[in-house]
Amino acid sequence: MKEEILIKSNITQILSKILKLGKEEIIKENNLSKLPVYDSLAMVTFLVACEKKYKIKFTTSDINSFCSINNVTKLIISKLNKSKIGNK
C-alpha cells in the first residue's frame, strides 16, 4: 500500500511537469484523456519518463493502461514485482 501511494505521488509529479498542470488538477481528474493538454506526445513523454524513473520497459500493449493514474500505478507495480522475481 505504501509503495502504491509513493508511486502514484511520483507519477503525478512527473505528469505535472510534463503537462505544466498542478498536481491537484491531475489527481482530481484521474482519467488522463480528459486533461486538456494530454495528447499523444504527452503520453509518450510520460511513458518514457516512467520507464527511466523505475528502470522498466513498457510493451506496446501496455500503452492501453496509460488512460488513468490508477492504471499506470498498477502497471508499474506489476512490472517492478516481475523484476524482483526475475532477479532472485
PyMOL commands that set and color helices and strands:
alter all, ss='L'
color gray80, all
select helices_A, chain A and resi 2-19+23-28+32-34+40-54+60-65+69-86
alter helices_A, ss='H'
color red, helices_A
deselect
rebuild
show_as cartoon
